[in-house]
Amino acid sequence: MTRKIQSEDISLEVIHPDAAGIDIGNEFHYVAVPPSRDGQPVRRFGCTTAELKAMADWLKQCGIRTVAMQSTGVYWIAVFDILEQAGLEVYLVNARDTKNLPGRKSDVQESQWLMKLHTYGLLRNSFRPPQEIRTMRTYWRQRNDLVQSAGRHIQRMQKALTQMNIQLANVLSDVSGTTGQAIITAILRGERDPHKLAELRDPHVKASEEQIAQSLEGNWQPDLLFVLKQEQDGYEFCQKQMAECDRQLAQYLQQREDRSQGAPLPEEKRKERLKKKKGNKPQFDLREGLFHLTGTDLTRIDSIDVMTATTIVSEAGYDMSKWETEHHFVSWLRLCPDNRISGAKVIGKGRLPTNNPISIALKMAASSLRLSDTYLGAQFRRLRTKLGAPVAIKAMAAKLARLVYRMLRYGMKYVDKGADFYQLQHRQLKVKQLKWKAASLGYQVIPIPAA
């Protein structure tokens, strides 16, 4: 017999009566308000600042309090900022959550559809950090772009050298280092003698002068030397730009409120102290700046270095109250399992693709735990053996995200208990499970006395 579904009212409840919808475009924006608010409920506005301010004024005249728009490219940013400054609540929604009904659609219909969905509370607002954090994010993203550009210049320098059969990359681990750049600069100034070039070798380089000299016997070609000069200039320009980004970031952090409440900066982990300063790391004490900004030292978590910590803070900020629980934070990062449940059973699993910089950084950090002699390292190796590397990396990235959430939200301090403690804890759990299973079968587990 078919069960009857009874309901007093199956109509949708109006959640936001003063809602509007905006269809974002690169040239024009279409804005829809309820028909009762204006004789022309859908209007078109241009993308200039004057037009956007006129849009905000019209919305306020219509009694609108909240507006929904799609995150289309970067065109939404100016609209969002001006409406927010005008005192309107702005919902930034994912385009996947606003799919229209089947059939042809127009910009007018799209804006009306957004307004309708928002009126009934069917849209989820996307997270956007406050202006303070967005400023830091701009500096940090620009710096990361420069690091990637510098890396591409290095690759093209290596390509030009290899085409001339200058096998410098085989004797030097990094041609962008002191020795590599000194040799390339001398080559571009006209020096061709391999032995004189090899004399520029830094004493810390493992390869001998003779080995370096042998790798510098090549076929010099003017066109490839021109390319080499262009790429070195590009690399040096990127380094100069990165230094300017570092100065801006350092100044920004100095101007922020000190949330550490005068607490001393925790001592840096020994492993980090022994690491040499890499060329891509900031040339100022970024760790101290982050500590004063957030009030906690995220680098105490194993595998999270200052670069990863900066990515986390610049993308999510330090106010974790935006996410109700750590599980919401992990879900926002798309590091949670994508279980498809029906009838209280998992009927399928899928992947949650993401390009969130925090997720990418945490996965990179998790993969570095493979050889770590720590509690987290031991846990990662067990998961890697049991589930495989990809699943283990994602699971450990989620673990790191939860630790970050607790430190930023509740001020907890992370203390590593060591790999041996994890092994002991895991052994005790296995013994407990074995005793329970034996008891369920009517047996008893008796440990063998130590010899």
C-alpha positions in Angstrom: 0.0 0.0 0.0 1.4 3.4 -0.9 2.1 5.6 2.0 0.3 9.0 1.8 2.4 12.1 2.5 0.5 14.6 4.5 1.4 18.2 4.9 -0.5 21.2 6.0 1.3 23.6 3.6 3.7 22.5 0.8 4.3 26.0 -0.5 7.7 27.6 -0.2 8.2 30.0 2.7 9.5 33.5 2.0 12.8 34.0 3.8 14.0 37.2 2.2 11.1 39.4 1.2 13.4 42.3 0.4 15.6 40.4 -2.1 16.9 41.2 -5.5 18.9 39.3 -8.1 21.7 40.5 -10.4 22.9 38.8 -13.5 26.6 39.8 -13.8 28.2 40.5 -17.2 31.4 42.0 -18.5 29.6 45.0 -20.1 26.1 45.2 -18.5 24.5 44.0 -15.3 20.8 43.1 -15.2 19.1 43.7 -11.8 15.6 42.3 -10.8 13.5 43.4 -7.9 10.0 42.3 -6.9 7.3 43.7 -9.3 5.6 45.5 -6.4 8.7 47.6 -5.7 9.0 49.4 -9.1 7.1 49.9 -12.3 10.2 48.6 -14.2 11.3 45.7 -12.0 14.2 44.7 -14.2 16.8 47.3 -15.1 20.1 47.3 -16.9 23.2 49.1 -15.6 26.7 49.6 -17.0 30.0 48.6 -15.4 31.3 52.1 -14.6 31.5 53.2 -11.0 28.9 55.8 -11.6 26.5 53.2 -13.0 27.2 50.8 -10.1 26.5 53.6 -7.5 23.2 54.4 -9.4 22.4 50.7 -9.1 22.9 50.8 -5.3 20.8 53.9 -5.0 17.9 52.4 -7.0 18.0 49.2 -4.9 17.8 51.2 -1.7 14.9 53.2 -3.1 13.1 50.0 -3.8 13.5 48.9 -0.2 15.9 46.1 -1.1 18.1 44.8 1.8 19.8 41.7 0.4 21.1 40.9 -3.1 22.2 37.7 -4.8 24.7 37.5 -7.6 26.8 34.8 -9.3 30.5 34.6 -9.0 31.2 35.2 -12.7 34.9 35.7 -13.4 36.1 38.8 -11.6 33.3 41.0 -12.9 31.4 40.6 -9.7 34.0 42.1 -7.4 33.4 45.8 -8.2 29.6 45.2 -7.8 30.0 43.4 -4.6 32.2 46.1 -3.0 30.0 49.0 -4.0 26.8 47.3 -2.8 28.5 46.3 0.4 29.6 49.8 1.0 26.0 51.0 0.4 24.9 48.8 3.4 23.3 46.0 1.4 23.7 42.3 2.3 25.3 40.7 -0.7 25.1 36.9 -1.4 27.8 35.6 -3.6 26.6 32.2 -4.9 28.0 29.4 -7.0 26.7 29.2 -10.5 26.1 25.5 -10.1 23.5 26.2 -7.4 21.5 28.6 -9.6 20.8 26.4 -12.6 17.8 27.7 -14.5 14.9 25.7 -15.7 15.3 23.8 -19.0 14.9 25.9 -22.1 16.2 29.2 -23.5 17.0 31.9 -21.1 18.0 35.6 -21.2 19.9 37.9 -18.9 16.5 39.3 -17.7 15.2 35.8 -16.9 18.5 34.9 -15.1 18.3 37.9 -12.8 14.6 37.2 -12.0 15.5 33.5 -11.3 18.2 34.6 -8.9 15.8 36.9 -7.1 13.2 34.1 -6.8 15.7 31.6 -5.4 17.0 34.2 -3.0 13.5 35.2 -1.9 12.8 31.6 -0.8 16.2 31.2 0.9 17.4 28.5 -1.6 20.9 30.0 -2.1 24.0 29.4 -0.1 26.3 32.4 0.5 30.0 31.9 -0.4 32.7 32.7 2.0 34.6 36.0 1.4 37.2 37.1 3.9 37.1 40.7 5.3 39.0 43.5 3.6 41.9 43.1 6.1 42.5 39.6 4.9 41.8 40.3 1.3 44.6 42.8 1.3 47.0 40.2 2.6 45.7 37.6 0.1 46.4 40.0 -2.8 50.0 40.4 -1.8 50.5 36.7 -1.2 48.8 35.6 -4.4 50.9 38.1 -6.4 54.0 36.8 -4.8 53.1 33.2 -5.6 52.5 34.2 -9.2 55.9 35.7 -9.3 57.4 32.6 -7.9 55.8 30.5 -10.7 57.0 33.0 -13.3 60.5 32.9 -12.0 60.4 29.1 -12.2 59.3 29.2 -15.8 62.3 31.6 -16.6 64.6 29.0 -14.9 63.2 26.2 -17.1 63.8 28.2 -20.2 67.3 29.1 -19.1 68.0 25.4 -18.7 66.5 24.7 -22.1 68.7 27.2 -23.9 71.8 25.8 -22.1 70.9 22.3 -23.1 70.3 23.2 -26.7 73.9 24.5 -26.7 75.0 21.3 -25.0 76.0 23.1 -21.8 75.1 20.4 -19.3 75.2 22.7 -16.3 72.0 21.2 -14.8 73.7 17.8 -14.5 76.4 19.1 -12.1 74.4 21.8 -10.3 71.1 21.0 -8.5 69.8 24.5 -9.1 71.0 26.8 -11.9 69.3 29.7 -10.2 71.7 29.4 -7.2 74.9 31.4 -6.6 77.2 29.3 -8.8 74.7 28.8 -11.6 73.9 32.5 -11.9 77.5 33.5 -11.6 78.5 31.2 -14.5 75.5 32.3 -16.7 76.4 36.0 -16.1 80.0 35.4 -17.1 78.9 33.5 -20.2 76.6 36.4 -21.2 79.6 38.8 -20.7 81.6 36.8 -23.3 83.6 34.3 -21.3 83.8 30.9 -23.0 86.8 29.2 -21.3 85.3 26.3 -19.3 88.0 26.3 -16.7 87.7 30.0 -16.0 83.9 29.6 -15.7 84.4 26.6 -13.4 86.5 28.8 -11.1 83.2 30.6 -10.2 82.1 27.5 -8.3 80.9 28.0 -4.8 82.9 26.0 -2.2 79.7 24.3 -1.0 79.0 22.8 -4.4 79.5 19.0 -4.4 80.7 18.8 -8.0 84.4 19.5 -8.6 85.8 22.3 -10.8 86.9 19.7 -13.4 83.4 18.2 -13.5 81.8 21.6 -14.0 84.4 22.5 -16.6 83.6 19.4 -18.6 79.9 20.3 -18.6 80.6 23.8 -19.9 82.1 22.7 -23.2 79.3 23.4 -25.7 78.2 24.8 -29.0 77.8 28.5 -28.5 75.0 30.0 -30.7 74.1 33.7 -30.8 70.4 33.2 -31.0 70.3 30.9 -28.0 72.6 33.2 -26.0 70.1 36.0 -26.8 67.3 33.8 -25.4 69.5 33.0 -22.3 70.0 36.7 -21.7 66.3 37.4 -22.0 65.3 34.7 -19.6 67.9 35.7 -17.0 66.7 39.3 -17.2 63.1 38.0 -16.7 64.2 35.9 -13.7 66.0 38.8 -12.1 63.0 41.0 -12.7 60.8 38.5 -10.9 63.2 38.4 -8.0 63.0 42.2 -7.7 59.2 42.1 -7.8 59.2 39.4 -5.1 61.3 41.6 -2.9 58.9 44.5 -3.3 56.0 42.1 -2.4 57.9 41.1 0.7 58.3 44.7 1.8 54.6 45.4 1.3 53.7 42.2 3.2 56.1 43.1 6.1 54.6 46.6 6.3 51.1 45.2 6.3 51.8 42.8 9.1 53.5 45.5 11.2 50.3 47.7 11.0 48.0 44.9 12.2 46.7 44.6 15.7 48.8 42.3 17.9 46.6 39.4 18.8 49.3 37.5 20.7 48.6 39.6 23.8 52.3 40.1 24.4 53.0 36.4 24.5 56.6 35.5 23.4 57.1 33.8 20.0 57.5 30.0 20.5 60.9 28.6 19.7 61.2 27.5 16.1 61.3 23.7 15.6 64.8 22.4 15.3 64.2 20.9 11.8 63.1 24.3 10.5 66.1 26.0 12.1 68.5 23.6 10.3 66.8 24.3 6.9 68.7 26.7 4.7 66.9 29.7 3.5 65.5 29.0 0.1 65.4 31.6 -2.6 61.6 31.7 -2.7 61.1 32.3 1.0 60.4 35.8 2.2 63.5 37.8 3.4 61.9 38.9 6.6 60.6 37.1 9.7 57.2 36.1 8.3 56.6 33.6 11.1 56.7 36.3 13.8 54.3 38.5 11.7 51.8 35.6 11.5 52.1 34.9 15.2 51.2 38.5 16.1 48.4 38.6 13.5 46.7 35.3 14.6 47.8 34.9 18.2 49.1 31.4 17.6 51.9 29.6 15.8 50.6 27.3 13.2 54.1 26.1 12.3 54.0 24.0 15.5 52.0 21.5 13.6 54.3 19.0 11.9 54.6 19.5 8.1 53.1 23.0 8.2 55.8 25.5 7.4 55.6 29.3 7.3 54.6 29.3 3.6 51.7 26.9 4.2 50.6 28.8 7.3 50.6 32.1 5.3 48.5 30.5 2.6 46.0 29.4 5.2 45.7 32.8 6.9 45.7 34.8 3.7 42.8 32.7 2.2 40.6 32.0 5.3 41.8 34.6 7.8 42.1 33.9 11.5 38.4 34.1 12.5 37.2 30.5 12.3 33.8 31.4 13.7 32.7 31.7 10.1 32.5 27.9 10.1 30.3 26.4 12.9 32.5 23.4 13.5 35.7 22.0 12.2 33.7 19.6 10.1 32.2 22.6 8.2 35.7 23.9 7.7 36.9 20.6 6.2 33.8 20.4 4.0 34.4 24.0 2.8 37.9 22.8 1.8 36.3 19.8 0.0 38.6 17.4 1.9 35.7 15.4 3.3 34.5 12.1 1.8 31.9 12.4 -1.0 29.6 9.6 0.2 26.4 9.1 -1.7 23.9 7.8 0.9 20.5 6.3 0.3 18.5 4.4 2.9 21.2 4.9 5.5 23.7 3.1 3.3 26.6 4.4 1.3 25.8 3.4 -2.2 28.7 5.1 -3.9 31.7 7.3 -3.5 33.0 10.1 -5.6 35.7 12.8 -5.6 35.3 16.4 -4.7 37.6 18.4 -7.1 38.8 21.7 -5.8 41.3 24.4 -6.6 41.2 26.0 -3.1 44.7 27.1 -2.4 44.4 26.0 1.2 43.4 22.4 0.2 46.3 22.3 -2.2 48.8 23.5 0.4 47.5 21.1 3.0 47.8 18.2 0.6 51.4 19.1 -0.1 52.1 19.4 3.6 50.4 16.0 4.2 52.6 14.3 1.6 55.7 15.5 3.3 54.8 13.4 6.4 56.0 10.2 4.7 59.4 10.3 6.4 58.5 12.3 9.4 59.3 10.7 12.8 56.3 12.2 14.5 52.8 11.2 15.6 51.3 12.6 12.4 54.0 10.9 10.3 53.2 7.5 11.9 49.5 8.0 11.3 50.1 8.9 7.7 52.3 5.9 7.0 49.6 3.6 8.5 46.9 5.2 6.3 49.1 5.0 3.3 49.7 1.3 3.7 46.0 0.6 4.3 44.3 3.0 1.9 46.9 4.0 -0.7 48.8 7.3 -1.1 46.0 9.5 -2.7 43.4 8.7 -0.1 45.9 8.9 2.8 47.1 12.3 1.6 43.5 13.7 1.5 42.7 12.2 4.9 45.8 13.7 6.5 45.1 17.0 4.8 41.7 16.9 6.5 43.4 16.1 9.8 45.7 19.1 9.4 42.7 21.3 8.6 41.0 20.2 11.9 44.2 21.0 13.9 44.4 24.4 12.2 40.8 25.1 13.0 41.2 24.2 16.7 44.3 26.4 17.1 42.8 29.4 15.4 39.3 29.0 16.9 40.1 27.9 20.5 43.7 28.9 20.9 44.8 25.3 21.4 48.5 24.5 21.3 49.8 21.5 19.3 52.3 19.2 21.0 53.8 16.3 19.1 53.6 13.1 21.1 56.0 11.2 18.8 55.7 8.2 16.5 56.3 5.7 19.3 53.3 7.0 21.2 51.1 6.6 18.1 52.4 3.0 17.6 51.6 2.2 21.3 48.2 3.8 21.0 47.4 1.9 17.8 48.6 -1.4 19.4 46.3 -0.8 22.5 43.4 -0.2 20.1 44.1 -3.4 18.2 44.3 -5.4 21.5 41.0 -4.0 22.6 39.3 -4.9 19.3 40.8 -8.4 19.5 39.5 -9.0 23.0 36.0 -7.7 22.0 35.9 -10.0 19.0 37.2 -13.0 21.0 34.5 -12.4 23.7 31.8 -12.2 21.1 32.8 -15.7 19.9 33.1 -17.1 23.4 36.9 -17.0 23.7 39.3 -15.1 25.9 42.6 -13.5 25.0 45.4 -14.2 27.3 48.7 -12.3 26.7 52.0 -14.3 26.6 54.1 -13.4 29.6 57.3 -11.5 28.8 60.4 -13.6 28.9 
